[in-house]
Amino acid sequence: MRIEKVEIELLRLPLPRAMMSGSSSGANGGPVTHINMPVVVITTDEGIRGLGYAWSLLGGATATKRVLQDDFAPLLLG
């Protein structure tokens, strides 16, 4: 069995109500209103699919997606 396809999506999920995070305090702090969630779907040559995800409250979601897409995905293929 070999991995043929790695798909990465970035979801931005709104929270039902804003919350404060210890990381969001200070001069630039404020309420956290959403969760960033990178989702990875891996498909094999036998048609088996797997799904994985992570989440974060603050910045770095786009960078995380790019690292998964540009650095990790090529290592998994084949």
N, C-alpha and C positions, 0 to 999 in steps of 0.2 A: 504494500500500500504506500502510495506517495501523495504528498500534498501538491495539488494542482493550482489552487486558487486561495488567495488571502484577501479578504475585503475588510476595509476599515471605514466605519462611519463615526461621526462625532455628533452626539445628541446633546441638546441643551434643554434640560427638563425644568420647568418652572416649579417652585415649591408652593404648596397651598398657602403658606404664610411665610413672610420673611423671618429670618433668624439671625442672630449675631454669632459670629465665630471668633475664637480667640485670635485668629490670624487677620480678622477684618477690623481690628480696633486701631487706634492711633489717628494720626493726622489725615490719612487717606482712607480710613475705615468707614464702614457703613454696613447696612444690613445685607445679608446674602439672600438673593431672590431666586436663584436657580442652582442646579447641579449640572456639571459637565460630565458626560459619560461617553468615553470611547468604547465602541462595540466592534469586536473582531469576529468575523465568520471565516472559518477554514473549511475548505472542501477538498476531499481526496479523489483520486482517480477511480475509486470504487463508488463514488457518490455519497460517501459518509460526510456529514456536516457537523461541525462543532461551533459553539458560540461562547465567547468570553467577553467580559466587560470589567471596567473599573470606573471609579468616579472621583471627582474632586469638587470642592466647594469654590475654589478661587481660580486664579489665572493658570495658564500653562496648558490648557486643553488643546489648543491648536498645535503647540510644539509637541505634545504627547502624540497626537495623531500623526504628525510628520515623522517622528522617530519610529513609530510602529510601521508606517507605510514605507519609508525610505531605508530604514536600517534593519528592522526585524523581519519584515515580510520576505525580502530576498533570501534571508538565511533559512527560512522555513520551506521555501519551494523546492520540490524534488525530493 
